[in-house]
Amino acid sequence: MRRWLVVWGVCVSTAACGTGSSGDGVASGGAVGTGGDATTSGGAAAGGATSSGGASESGGATSSGGASESGGASSGGAVGSTGGDSGTTTGGAASGGEPGSGTGGESDTGGTTGVGGTGGGLTSSCTGNPFPTADPTKAGPFQVTADKKVGPLAGVLPDPIYGDEQQRFNVYRPSNLKTSGHCHPILIWANGYRDNPEQNPPKCVVDSGSNQWCGQYGPIVNHLASHGFVVVAPLSTATGSEPYPTTVGLDWILEQAEDESSPYYHALDTTKIGQLGHSYGGMSTCKTAADPRFSALGTICGTSALEGVHTPMLFFCGGKDDTVKCSGVHDVFKTVTDQPAFFLNELNADHGSWVYQGANGVSLSSAAAWFRVHLMNDTANRNFFYGNNCKFCTDNRVQAEQNDLMKNP
């Protein structure tokens, strides 16, 4: 059995790191993004979502490593209770108007609402209005709240950062979740190895002096939440190891959607669920792709052999990534033939620099557009990916490739 080890960005392997062709997956790297303990990002002005954070955004993150694991289907986890609607908010309204209004017009290209929608056999008890379209290259119309350290304990022990201290979850969501008038899709986020969605002192910090880069995904989780997604992010730093904390988080948030005491009660579209992960988290996303509850998937700089994919899938890599090679990500992309699949190589990005480009950068804008299309039915954004002249197909920042199911608008 082949394994890969990434130690501070150095790949040690019996084969080339990042081939993505083995069932053992691709070893993942470390943190990207901004860190800090701020609980929210307000809606940013056009040009980039604001991130929660105290750490500066300069520089690219170094990846931390650890052996990747082969994995099978994940098992469900225990259901816990939230810590309540405890997040605080900062910042003003995002560009694009009040929550529920979009920058791209008022057409009713919204998500599934009402009772009885399908998503792996799930139904939704939420009723609400469709989402209008919005520009994925700008912060979305929702102010963002972070509910920190909520939900059940999850993740393998010992944890690579926290040792025997098992961790819970952060949830990044619209601040007005219960009053927005919408049913908000769920996005499960999967960290890279030895990483967190934001800094969690004293063990998860950004410190160039000690060469530690834990907790820098603020830009992407806040950008997605500003567009109306409820982003469930494990604090486990080994998301690609069984028992998968992402599956535990999904089980829990679905329970919360039906719990009258929960801040998420009847505010979520439980028929529209996606998962997105970076590096080791991208491998985790691939390992759990067969979960019938998912409606769309995405990976960033990390893959594993796929089985049972039944949803549209976005593959992103960095052309200058020496940790997870684009060739390996492309190899896995090519195996998806019976579902829409899209490959994006951001030519000047490496394993971590993709997150620093702001809301109009390729990674953040493509993630927001992808999940708006497939979880919110935002048909106005299909032209980013679908059709012979799609926006990313003609974007000189990237090498893009569609599978055959994406070539028609």
LINUR-V638240 format. One record per backbone hydrogen bond with DSSP energy under -1.0 kcal/mol. CO is the residue of the C=O (numbers start at 1). NH is the residue of the N-H. E is the energy in kcal/mol with one decimal. If there is no record, write none. Layout:
CO&NH&E + CO&NH&E
This chain:
4&68&-1.7 + 5&12&-2.7 + 7&10&-1.5 + 10&7&-2.2 + 12&5&-1.8 + 22&25&-1.6 + 22&305&-1.2 + 34&218&-2.2 + 41&144&-1.6 + 44&95&-1.3 + 45&48&-1.3 + 84&86&-2.3 + 92&43&-1.7 + 98&101&-2.6 + 107&109&-2.1 + 119&122&-1.1 + 126&114&-1.2 + 135&138&-1.5 + 143&175&-2.7 + 145&173&-2.6 + 147&171&-2.6 + 150&169&-1.8 + 159&163&-1.9 + 162&165&-1.8 + 163&159&-3.6 + 164&166&-1.1 + 167&154&-2.7 + 168&235&-2.3 + 169&150&-2.8 + 170&233&-3.1 + 171&147&-3.0 + 172&231&-3.2 + 173&145&-3.1 + 174&177&-1.1 + 176&179&-1.2 + 176&180&-1.2 + 181&129&-3.7 + 184&269&-2.1 + 185&230&-2.5 + 186&274&-2.6 + 187&232&-2.8 + 188&276&-2.6 + 190&278&-2.1 + 192&195&-1.0 + 200&204&-1.8 + 204&200&-2.4 + 205&214&-2.2 + 207&212&-2.4 + 212&207&-2.9 + 217&221&-1.9 + 218&222&-2.2 + 219&223&-1.7 + 220&224&-2.2 + 221&225&-1.8 + 222&226&-2.2 + 224&229&-1.7 + 225&228&-1.8 + 226&142&-2.4 + 230&187&-2.8 + 231&172&-2.5 + 232&189&-2.6 + 233&170&-2.6 + 237&194&-3.0 + 238&241&-1.6 + 244&248&-1.5 + 245&249&-2.6 + 246&250&-2.0 + 247&251&-2.6 + 248&252&-2.2 + 249&253&-2.6 + 250&254&-1.9 + 251&255&-1.6 + 252&256&-2.4 + 253&257&-1.6 + 255&258&-1.4 + 256&259&-1.4 + 257&266&-2.4 + 259&262&-2.1 + 262&265&-1.3 + 264&267&-2.0 + 267&184&-2.4 + 268&270&-1.2 + 269&272&-1.7 + 272&186&-2.1 + 273&295&-3.7 + 273&296&-1.0 + 274&188&-2.8 + 275&298&-1.9 + 276&190&-1.8 + 277&300&-2.5 + 278&281&-2.8 + 279&283&-2.0 + 280&284&-1.9 + 281&285&-2.3 + 282&286&-1.9 + 283&287&-2.3 + 284&288&-1.7 + 286&289&-1.1 + 288&291&-1.9 + 291&294&-1.7 + 296&275&-1.3 + 297&314&-2.0 + 298&277&-1.3 + 299&316&-2.1 + 300&279&-2.8 + 303&26&-1.8 + 312&297&-2.1 + 313&342&-1.9 + 314&299&-2.4 + 315&344&-2.9 + 316&301&-2.9 + 317&346&-2.6 + 318&321&-2.0 + 325&329&-1.5 + 326&330&-2.9 + 327&331&-1.9 + 328&332&-1.6 + 329&333&-2.3 + 330&334&-2.2 + 332&335&-1.4 + 333&336&-1.7 + 340&313&-2.2 + 341&403&-2.0 + 342&315&-3.1 + 343&401&-2.1 + 344&317&-2.4 + 345&347&-1.0 + 345&399&-2.0 + 346&319&-2.6 + 346&349&-1.9 + 349&320&-3.2 + 352&355&-1.2 + 353&356&-1.4 + 358&361&-1.8 + 361&365&-2.1 + 362&366&-2.2 + 363&367&-2.0 + 364&368&-2.3 + 365&369&-2.6 + 366&370&-2.8 + 367&371&-2.2 + 368&372&-2.0 + 369&373&-2.4 + 370&374&-2.1 + 371&375&-2.1 + 372&376&-1.2 + 372&378&-2.1 + 377&379&-1.8 + 378&381&-1.8 + 379&382&-1.5 + 381&384&-1.6 + 382&385&-2.0 + 382&386&-3.3 + 383&391&-3.0 + 384&392&-1.7 + 387&390&-1.4 + 390&394&-1.1 + 395&398&-1.6 + 397&347&-1.6 + 399&345&-2.5 + 401&343&-2.9 + 403&406&-2.2 + 406&387&-2.3
